[in-house]
Amino acid sequence: MNRHLFLLLAWLCFIVYGALLTKNILFKHGNYRYYKAYFKNDYPRYSVKSGWNKANTVPFHTINRYYRNGVVPTDNARYNLYGNLIGFIPFGIFFPLLFRRMRHLLLTVPAGFCLSLLYEYTQVKTGLGFFDVDDLLLNTAGVLAGYLLFWVGSKLLRSKGASDERST
């Protein structure tokens, strides 16, 4: 495949991924009427202070709550835990793929953490969700997993390319 076409498709996928991530984090209720009513009626009375009062700032508190006393997490808990982890894996793949200068673990993972922090901050600022430090941890772990997949994939492609060159 032509490199330019590949990069164009990768950018398109990255943009669609970003839109889906934003929808699932900030606009999870999905209904236009819900948000229209929220910003018309509830948001004017919302305060960031009340958002911080509902925030979880204790690492592993939410995760431990889901697994307390050996209880199997509910579907909602599993969606929250695995969704936060899996949702950021594509970032760990696309970011170093599209930004050559960011092809290092110590650049990609903090960038993913900052993106996650931006979403968490936006939730507190707008009341569209709750700040949860465990979301930051799981999202960052997802970025790390995605970066490792990118790294392994790039090593495999390089070794395949080198073996293809030797065989010709």
C-alpha positions in Angstrom: 0.0 0.0 0.0 1.2 3.5 -0.8 2.6 5.2 2.3 0.6 8.4 1.7 -2.6 6.4 1.4 -1.8 4.5 4.6 -1.1 7.7 6.5 -4.4 9.3 5.2 -6.3 6.2 6.3 -4.5 6.3 9.7 -5.4 10.0 10.2 -9.0 9.3 9.2 -9.2 6.4 11.7 -7.5 8.6 14.4 -10.1 11.4 13.9 -13.0 8.9 14.0 -11.4 7.3 17.1 -11.2 10.8 18.8 -14.8 11.6 18.0 -16.0 8.2 19.4 -13.8 8.6 22.5 -15.2 12.0 23.2 -18.8 10.7 22.6 -18.2 7.8 25.0 -16.6 9.9 27.7 -18.4 13.2 27.6 -21.6 12.4 25.8 -22.4 8.9 27.0 -26.1 9.6 27.3 -26.1 10.0 23.5 -29.4 11.8 23.3 -29.4 15.3 21.8 -32.5 16.3 23.8 -30.8 15.2 27.0 -27.9 17.6 26.5 -30.1 20.4 25.2 -32.1 20.2 28.4 -29.0 19.7 30.6 -27.3 22.9 29.3 -30.5 24.8 29.4 -31.7 23.8 32.9 -29.1 22.0 34.9 -25.8 23.4 33.8 -26.5 27.0 34.9 -26.9 25.7 38.5 -23.9 23.4 38.3 -20.8 24.3 40.3 -17.3 22.9 39.9 -17.2 22.7 43.7 -20.0 20.2 43.7 -18.2 18.3 40.9 -15.1 18.1 43.1 -17.2 17.0 46.0 -18.3 13.9 44.0 -14.8 13.3 42.6 -12.7 10.2 43.5 -9.1 11.4 44.2 -8.0 8.2 46.0 -6.1 5.9 43.7 -7.7 2.4 43.3 -10.8 3.4 45.3 -13.3 2.7 42.5 -11.4 -0.4 41.3 -11.3 -1.8 44.8 -15.0 -1.0 45.3 -15.9 -3.1 42.2 -13.9 -6.1 43.5 -14.6 -5.7 47.3 -15.3 -9.0 49.1 -14.7 -11.1 46.0 -18.0 -9.9 44.4 -18.1 -10.2 40.7 -18.4 -6.8 39.1 -21.7 -5.8 37.5 -21.8 -5.3 33.8 -21.6 -1.5 34.4 -18.5 -1.9 36.5 -16.9 -4.1 33.9 -17.8 -1.6 31.2 -16.2 1.1 33.3 -13.0 -0.8 34.1 -12.4 -2.4 30.7 -13.8 0.5 28.7 -11.3 2.9 30.3 -8.5 0.5 29.6 -9.5 -0.6 26.1 -10.7 2.9 25.1 -7.1 4.3 25.2 -5.3 1.4 23.5 -5.8 3.0 20.0 -4.3 6.2 21.2 -1.1 4.3 22.2 -1.0 2.9 18.6 -2.1 5.9 16.5 -0.1 8.6 18.4 3.4 7.3 17.7 2.3 6.1 14.2 1.2 9.5 13.2 3.7 11.6 15.1 7.2 10.4 14.3 8.9 12.6 17.0 6.6 11.0 19.6 7.8 7.4 18.9 9.1 6.9 22.4 7.4 5.4 25.4 8.3 8.4 27.6 6.6 10.7 25.2 3.5 8.7 24.2 2.4 7.6 27.6 2.5 11.1 29.2 0.6 12.5 26.1 -2.1 9.9 26.7 -2.2 10.8 30.4 -2.6 14.5 29.5 -5.5 13.6 27.1 -7.2 11.6 29.8 -6.6 14.4 32.3 -8.2 16.8 29.9 -11.3 14.6 29.6 -11.5 14.3 33.4 -11.1 18.0 33.9 -13.8 18.7 31.3 -16.2 16.4 33.2 -15.6 18.3 36.4 -15.8 21.7 34.7 -19.1 20.9 32.8 -20.7 18.3 35.0 -20.9 15.8 32.2 -19.3 13.2 34.4 -17.2 12.7 37.4 -13.5 13.1 38.0 -12.0 9.7 38.9 -8.3 9.2 39.4 -8.8 5.5 38.6 -10.0 6.5 35.1 -6.7 8.3 34.7 -4.8 5.2 35.8 -6.8 2.8 33.6 -6.6 5.2 30.6 -2.9 5.6 30.9 -2.5 1.8 31.2 -4.4 1.5 28.0 -2.1 4.0 26.3 0.9 1.9 27.5 -0.7 -1.3 26.2 -1.3 0.4 22.8 2.2 1.7 22.7 3.6 -1.8 23.4 1.4 -3.2 20.6 2.7 -0.4 18.3 6.3 -1.2 19.3 6.0 -4.9 18.8 4.2 -4.4 15.5 6.9 -2.0 14.2 9.6 -4.4 15.2 7.8 -7.3 13.4 7.3 -5.1 10.2 11.0 -4.1 10.3 12.2 -7.6 10.6 9.8 -8.8 7.9 11.0 -5.9 5.6 14.7 -6.9 6.3 14.0 -10.6 5.5 12.1 -9.6 2.3 15.1 -7.5 1.2 17.5 -10.4 1.8 15.3 -12.9 -0.1 15.3 -10.7 -3.3 
